[in-house]
Amino acid sequence: MHENFTEVLLCQYRDLIHEAILESETEHKTKLDIGKLNQKLQVICKAAHYDGLDDETINQLIDAAIPMLSLKAA
């Protein structure tokens, strides 16, 4: 039961991170507004801690979600 809850929680946070990335894209979707994205990710991290996820887990989700090419282009 605990594993199912954790997997659902991880899926929810993957979705939240993806949504934050989409909301932080510029109009032409060629760059990310890093400041805006950082603010959104800070809120997500605080919520993740409250829900019992550790830093390493949430950082892995963020790293997997953010394409490095976009970060270099910004």
URCORRA-V762610 format. One record per helix or strand of 3 or more residues. SS is the DSSP state (helix for helix, strand for strand). FROM is the first residue (numbers start at 0). TO is the last residue. If there is no record, write none. Layout:
SS,FROM,TO
SS,FROM,TO
This chain:
helix,1,23
helix,33,49
helix,54,64
helix,67,72
